[in-house]
């Protein structure tokens, strides 16, 4: 009886681990394997429980503020605007807005 229960438990755990692997590999529900539609460019902690995040969705950039009460859209930029912003950041610090070293 104990061997049978141990075998059933091992089977269930194996199925759960297999499903977790497949979900991670395929990025959740729908879409092609490895396709990322939303990319978090950078997160910054401003104060405890207050963050600012720069995210990219389909070539558009969004600046999102989040607190314990919710999230707010602080601003948005198109890809060409982000390139100009990147140039300004690079001239001042030697790094791009995404933190990469400039050429």
C-alpha positions, -999 to +999 in steps of 0.1 A: +000+000+000+028+024+009+047+016-023+016+022-043+010+056-026+046+066-031+044+057-068+013+077-073+029+107-055+060+104-077+038+103-108+019+134-098+051+153-089+066+143-122+036+155-141+037+189-122+074+194-129+069+185-166+040+210-169+061+237-152+090+230-177+067+232-207+050+264-195+084+281-189+097+269-223+067+281-242+063+314-222+029+306-208-003+305-228-003+309-266+024+323-288+054+307-304+081+292-282+105+319-270+084+348-283+085+378-260+060+406-266+066+425-234+102+433-223+111+450-190+140+473-199+147+486-164+132+488-129+141+515-103+132+516-067+125+552-057+112+548-022+100+517-003+071+502-022+075+528-050+090+518-083+094+531-119+096+507-147+105+512-184+089+485-206+088+478-243+057+464-260+058+460-298+084+488-303+066+512-280+081+522-247+061+529-216+072+544-183+051+529-155+049+540-119+038+515-093+030+518-056+011+496-031-021+513-043-017+505-080+001+514-113+000+545-134+012+553-169+037+581-165+047+584-202+052+567-235+077+569-264+079+555-298+110+537-309+124+567-327+119+589-296+137+562-275+167+563-300+170+601-294+167+596-257+193+569-258+217+593-277+213+619-249+219+594-222+250+580-240+265+615-245+262+621-207+272+588-192+288+566-219+260+541-215+227+536-233+193+540-216+192+502-213+225+502-194+246+488-222+280+503-230+279+526-260+303+520-289 
